[in-house]
Amino acid sequence: MAKNQSLTLPEVLQEIRMSRAAFYRMRARGEAPKLSRLPNGQIRVHRRDLDAWWARCEDRATA
């Protein structure tokens, strides 16, 4: 897997098994992974940011 891999929002939603609406609610609360917007308006999530977000979720679940 590429070190700087970026994922589209549909790829992220499929991986985390979440609807777009639920994701944006989490984002509004500041609980979603960091997003990057490309010049063409498309949204990407870097793999490292998604992995860090997963780790934070696991930490909260076991705390």
SULZI-V482696 format. One record per residue. N is the residue number from 0. RES is the residue in one small letter. SS is DSSP state (A for helix, B for strand, O for the rest). PHI is phi in whole degrees, -180 to 180 (* if undefined). OMEGA is omega as a letter, one per 20 degrees, with the letter a starting at -180 (NA if undefined). Layout:
[[N,RES,SS,PHI,OMEGA] [N,RES,SS,PHI,OMEGA]]
//
This chain:
[[0,m,O,*,a] [1,a,O,-67,a] [2,k,O,-64,a] [3,n,O,-104,a] [4,q,O,-60,r] [5,s,B,-118,a] [6,l,B,-112,r] [7,t,B,-75,r] [8,l,A,-61,r] [9,p,A,-59,r] [10,e,A,-65,r] [11,v,A,-64,a] [12,l,A,-60,r] [13,q,A,-66,a] [14,e,A,-66,a] [15,i,A,-91,r] [16,r,O,54,a] [17,m,O,-139,r] [18,s,O,-75,r] [19,r,A,-61,a] [20,a,A,-62,r] [21,a,A,-64,r] [22,f,A,-61,a] [23,y,A,-69,r] [24,r,A,-65,r] [25,m,A,-61,a] [26,r,A,-63,r] [27,a,A,-63,r] [28,r,O,-86,a] [29,g,O,78,a] [30,e,O,-110,a] [31,a,O,-96,r] [32,p,O,-63,a] [33,k,O,-63,r] [34,l,O,-108,r] [35,s,B,-123,r] [36,r,B,-105,r] [37,l,O,-78,r] [38,p,O,-57,r] [39,n,O,-85,r] [40,g,O,94,r] [41,q,O,-71,a] [42,i,B,-104,r] [43,r,B,-132,r] [44,v,B,-125,r] [45,h,B,-70,a] [46,r,A,-53,a] [47,r,A,-63,r] [48,d,A,-70,r] [49,l,A,-67,r] [50,d,A,-64,r] [51,a,A,-66,r] [52,w,A,-63,r] [53,w,A,-58,a] [54,a,A,-62,r] [55,r,A,-63,r] [56,c,A,-63,r] [57,e,A,-66,r] [58,d,A,-62,r] [59,r,A,-67,a] [60,a,A,-71,a] [61,t,A,-98,a] [62,a,O,-78,NA]]
//
